[in-house]
Amino acid sequence: MQRIIQEIDSLLIEYFGVPMRNKKKPNSVDMLIGTILSQNTNDKNSYRAYKNLKEKFKTWEEVTEQTQSKIERIIKVAGLAKQKSKAITSILKELKKRNKKINLNFLNKLCDEEIISELIKFIGVGVKTASCVLLFSMNRNICPVDTHVHRTLNRIGLVNTNSPEKTFYKINGNIPNGAAHSFHTNLIRLGREICKPSKPKCTICPLIKKCRYKFKNFELHAVHKKNDFMLLDNIS
């Protein structure tokens, strides 16, 4: 599997390029909150909600002093505001209670599996959100799996799974060293722009020769317009 992942990664880089990322690793708490805001919405709306919080409050400690309804109003643009505000305030208060300060520094000495186990104890944090913290903030060689990554990898035939979480556990441990970020980011781009849920644009797909999807769409398509904005690479 590792060899095939390397081949897929190389083809995607040739097509999309090497994804840009922050030179400085973002704070893990920032990344955790940003990822929660990204759930079930698009990158632009979740980024607006994240910026609203950061501009309104100087520290996460200050957020814990606000009512949940106030936080809900501030992040409304990201959708599911009630659910997300509950998760955010709960996590921040728990971290403050646990560490006296709001940080995730205790994770640094743990292995990947232990970090995921710790993070999913928090309200609103699943394996995908935890793995985003690992990749984008802690620079671990872990590939988060959202619906796009799950769909594309199943269509290609790399895995045969029925949930993103199962796909995550199937591929991680097989990611070539240092390839997780480009593999994850370019698969999302592939899923958003080409390998869509319905009517995938197979004629312009860089992976068409490797793909085992039975229901390919061979309608002619113009070269797509690339959308390079990725939320988690802009968290700071």
Secondary structure, DSSP 8 states (H G I E B T S, - for coil): -HHHHHHHHHHHHHHH-S----SS---HHHHHHHHHHHTTS-HHHHHHHHHHHHHH-SSHHHHTTS-HHHHHHHTGGGS-HHHHHHHHHHHHHHHHHHHSS---GGGTTS-HHHHHHHHTTSTT--HHHHHHIIIIIT--S-----HHHHHHHHHHTS---SSHHHHHHHHTT-S-TT-HHHHHHHHHHHHHHTS-SSS--GGG-TTTTT---TT---------------GGGS--
